[in-house]
Amino acid sequence: MVTLFSDLHIHSCVSPCASDDMTPGNICGMAMLKGLQMIAVTDHNNARNLPAAAACAKAYGLLFIPGMEITTSEEVHLLGYFPDVPTALDFGEFLRGHMPKGKNTPAVFGNQLVMNEDDEVIAEEDCLLIGASDLSLEKLVKAVRDVGGVPVPAHINRGANGLLMNLGFIPPNLNLTAVEVWRLLPCPHTPQAGKVVLHSSDAHYLGDISEAEVSVTLEEPSVEAFLSYLRTPPVQK
């Protein structure tokens, strides 16, 4: 068993609402300075910065979890954690076909910068990532599972995009095994009972990446062990 300090919800500079300073190298360097051992990069509806982030994480000795923050047609934010970077990239291409057809306007929504592992801009994502997909929560939960990933509703108790704030309940037919709860706000009616609970930063700026305060205990330091952890709800006493 190994216990790792973690931040499992971090946005890079391909997310239009994130700072341009959220480059793969800067994210991993800040994570190391803050004492973290495991991170996930989870950009809005896109995975194109995951290869560079994975390479930087490896250089810094961080366990890297490939992720994405997906917007459902109900405008619920759903974290998807994937078994590897290629799977996440393929999922991003699948999702592209379900995003709004308009192009990003950087002056309005922000830059969407694709980086290499040297923190050099290699492309600008032109798909409008800030919008919602045309896929329902139920369909996206299934789609993430179909590629071996684990779906986790993001910050369920915060903002219009949190599942509880949007729908008012957690649909039981989804059989969710994990949720992310925003630590700074109450979570009414304990909907997280019987589920794995994640606490992460949702960082859009370098300074917001979590300190070494939240830890996860895994069978071993691997992506596979993390996904297994998410799929295994705690035993209720």
Residue pairs with C-beta under 8 A, 6 or more apart in sequence:
1 217
1 218
1 219
2 217
2 218
2 219
2 220
2 221
3 215
3 216
3 217
3 218
4 37
4 38
4 63
4 215
4 216
4 217
4 218
4 221
5 35
5 36
5 37
5 38
5 212
5 213
5 214
5 215
6 36
6 37
6 38
6 39
6 40
6 200
6 210
6 214
6 215
6 216
7 31
7 36
7 38
7 39
7 40
7 200
7 201
7 203
7 209
7 210
7 214
8 38
8 39
8 40
8 42
8 65
8 67
8 79
8 81
8 180
8 198
8 200
8 216
9 40
9 42
9 67
9 69
9 79
9 154
9 155
9 180
9 198
9 200
9 201
9 202
9 203
10 22
10 27
10 31
10 39
10 40
10 41
10 42
10 200
10 201
10 202
10 203
10 209
11 17
11 18
11 22
11 41
11 42
11 43
11 44
11 69
11 202
11 203
11 204
12 18
12 22
12 23
12 24
12 27
12 41
12 43
12 49
12 53
12 115
13 19
13 20
13 21
13 22
13 23
13 49
13 111
13 112
13 113
13 115
14 43
14 46
14 48
14 49
14 112
14 113
14 114
14 115
14 125
14 129
15 22
15 43
15 44
15 46
15 69
15 110
15 112
15 129
15 204
16 44
16 104
16 106
16 109
16 110
16 111
16 112
16 129
16 130
17 44
17 109
17 110
17 130
17 204
18 43
18 110
18 204
18 205
19 204
19 205
19 206
20 111
20 113
21 205
21 206
22 203
22 204
22 205
22 206
23 113
23 115
23 119
24 41
24 49
24 52
24 53
24 55
24 56
24 115
24 117
24 119
25 52
25 56
25 117
25 118
25 119
26 119
26 206
27 39
27 41
27 53
27 56
27 206
27 209
28 39
28 53
28 56
28 57
28 59
28 60
28 62
29 56
29 60
30 206
30 209
31 39
31 57
31 60
31 62
31 209
32 60
32 61
32 62
34 209
34 210
34 211
34 212
35 211
35 212
36 62
36 209
36 210
36 212
37 62
37 63
37 221
38 62
38 63
38 64
38 65
38 216
38 221
38 226
39 57
39 62
39 63
39 64
39 65
40 64
40 65
40 66
40 67
40 81
40 200
41 49
41 50
41 53
41 64
41 66
41 67
42 67
42 68
42 69
42 79
43 49
43 68
43 69
43 129
44 68
44 69
44 71
44 129
44 130
45 68
45 69
45 70
45 71
45 92
45 95
45 99
45 127
45 129
45 131
45 133
46 68
46 92
46 95
46 112
46 125
46 127
46 129
47 66
47 68
47 85
47 88
47 89
47 91
47 92
48 89
48 92
48 114
48 123
48 125
49 114
49 115
50 66
50 85
50 88
50 89
51 85
51 89
51 117
52 115
52 116
52 117
52 119
53 64
54 64
54 66
54 85
55 117
56 117
57 63
57 64
58 64
59 117
63 221
63 222
63 223
63 226
64 223
65 81
65 223
65 226
66 81
66 82
66 83
66 84
66 85
66 87
66 88
66 223
67 79
67 80
67 81
67 82
67 88
68 79
68 80
68 82
68 88
68 91
68 92
68 95
69 77
69 78
69 79
69 80
69 154
70 77
70 78
70 79
70 80
70 95
70 133
70 140
70 144
71 77
71 78
71 131
71 132
71 133
71 161
72 78
72 132
72 133
72 135
72 136
72 137
72 140
73 132
73 133
73 134
73 135
73 136
73 137
74 132
74 136
74 137
74 166
74 167
75 132
75 160
75 161
75 166
76 137
76 153
76 161
76 162
76 163
76 166
76 167
77 153
77 154
77 155
77 161
77 162
78 137
78 140
78 141
78 144
78 151
78 152
78 153
78 154
79 151
79 152
79 153
79 154
79 180
80 88
80 91
80 140
80 144
80 149
80 150
80 151
80 152
81 149
81 150
81 152
81 226
81 227
81 230
82 88
82 91
82 144
82 147
82 148
82 149
83 147
83 148
83 149
83 223
83 224
83 227
84 223
87 147
87 148
87 149
88 149
90 147
91 143
91 144
91 147
91 149
94 143
95 133
95 135
96 127
98 133
98 134
98 135
99 127
99 128
99 129
99 131
99 133
99 134
100 128
100 131
100 132
102 128
102 131
103 126
103 127
103 128
104 112
104 125
104 126
104 127
104 128
104 129
104 130
106 112
106 124
109 128
109 130
110 130
111 124
112 124
112 125
112 126
112 127
112 129
113 121
113 124
113 125
114 121
114 122
114 123
114 124
114 125
115 121
115 122
116 122
133 140
135 143
137 163
137 167
137 171
137 174
138 171
138 173
138 174
140 151
141 151
141 174
141 176
144 150
144 151
145 151
148 227
149 227
150 177
150 178
150 227
150 230
150 231
151 174
151 176
152 176
152 178
152 179
152 180
152 198
152 230
153 162
153 163
153 170
153 176
153 179
153 180
154 161
154 162
154 163
154 180
154 202
155 161
155 162
155 180
155 181
155 182
155 202
156 162
156 163
156 164
156 165
156 170
156 179
156 180
156 181
156 182
156 187
156 191
156 192
157 164
157 165
157 181
157 182
157 185
157 186
157 187
157 188
158 165
158 182
158 185
159 165
160 166
162 182
163 170
163 179
164 170
164 187
164 188
164 191
169 191
170 176
170 179
170 191
176 195
177 195
177 196
177 230
177 231
177 232
177 233
178 195
178 196
178 197
178 198
178 230
178 231
178 233
179 191
179 192
179 195
179 196
179 197
179 198
180 197
180 198
180 199
180 200
181 187
181 192
181 197
181 198
181 199
182 199
182 202
183 199
193 236
194 233
194 234
194 236
195 233
195 234
196 229
196 230
196 232
196 233
196 234
199 214
200 210
200 214
201 208
201 209
201 210
202 208
203 209
203 210
216 226
216 229
217 229
218 225
218 226
218 229
219 225
219 228
219 229
